[in-house]
Amino acid sequence: MAGTDSPPVSPTSVELPTGGSVRPVTRWGTDVMHRAARPVTSYDEDLRTLVADMVATMYAADGVGLAACQIGVDLAVFVYDCPDESGTFHRGVVCNPVLELPEGRGRQLDEDEEGCLSYPGAFVDCARPDWARVTGRGLDGQPVTYEGDGIFARCLQHETDHTLGTVFGDRLSDRARKKLRKQMEAAVDDYPPGWPLDREATTPPAGPSASPPNHGEDSAGGTAGDV
């Protein structure tokens, strides 16, 4: 049983697969990061093994989300364990995601910082709608719908972007991209090739720490990065 001080978990959350292996995080500039991913068509043991590895890698990298392309796999699937505006954690797996965003007067932008595990150590402001909904398929092929606000809304958008071959740097001005690159280069020694293989992956009982992350695709706190 979780302790009384554990953060709340959304009733739509699912149990993420465990027992996976941590893999190196694929970086921006690698081809698989910049093209639309192949749709998931087989909901089998191979997919479950891949997703377990994604979960292990996400936790090892202190992320709140991770797409398959971020471990070099060309499939449209992402995982997440991410808090919303209220601090409630959401956990899930989405294959073949389709994103829905508010329009018109209901569209409010959140201009918080964003980062990406595939461009680690760098964060800049990135305006995105403050609410999002994603539909797709779960790990067993069942239809799923997830929606939320705060960092979770940013996470859903960031990870869906990854399945379409878009990194959040594509959404920035030249000036912001230059700032992002300087931060990444300054932190390069902290994220050697093969990262995060040298870090132990641990699955917290009620979600990762809400401290600022590295992606990711993707981490949490006042920032979002894998998210």
KARAKA-V186105 format. One record per backbone hydrogen bond with DSSP energy under -0.5 kcal/mol. NH is the residue of the N-H (numbers start at 1). CO is the residue of the C=O. If there is no record, write none. Layout:
((NH	CO) (NH	CO))
This chain:
((6	3) (10	89) (13	10) (14	91) (16	14) (25	195) (26	70) (28	118) (30	27) (33	30) (34	31) (35	32) (37	163) (43	41) (44	42) (48	44) (49	45) (50	46) (51	47) (52	48) (53	49) (54	50) (55	51) (56	52) (57	53) (58	54) (59	55) (60	56) (61	57) (62	59) (63	58) (64	218) (64	225) (65	218) (65	226) (66	79) (68	77) (70	67) (71	68) (72	69) (73	68) (75	73) (76	38) (77	75) (78	94) (79	66) (80	92) (81	64) (82	90) (84	88) (87	84) (89	8) (90	82) (92	80) (94	78) (95	137) (96	76) (98	135) (100	133) (102	131) (106	103) (107	104) (108	106) (110	128) (111	109) (113	222) (114	124) (115	224) (115	227) (116	122) (119	116) (120	117) (121	214) (122	119) (124	114) (126	112) (128	110) (130	108) (132	148) (133	100) (134	146) (135	98) (136	144) (137	95) (138	142) (141	138) (144	136) (146	134) (148	132) (150	130) (152	83) (152	149) (153	149) (154	150) (155	151) (156	152) (157	153) (158	154) (159	155) (160	156) (161	157) (162	158) (163	159) (164	160) (164	161) (165	162) (166	161) (170	167) (171	168) (172	169) (177	173) (178	174) (179	175) (180	176) (181	177) (182	178) (183	179) (184	180) (185	181) (186	182) (187	183) (188	185) (190	187) (191	187) (191	188) (195	192) (197	194) (199	196) (202	200) (204	202) (207	204) (213	220) (214	61) (216	217) (217	215) (217	226) (218	215) (218	226) (224	113) (225	219) (226	218) (226	227) (227	217) (227	218))
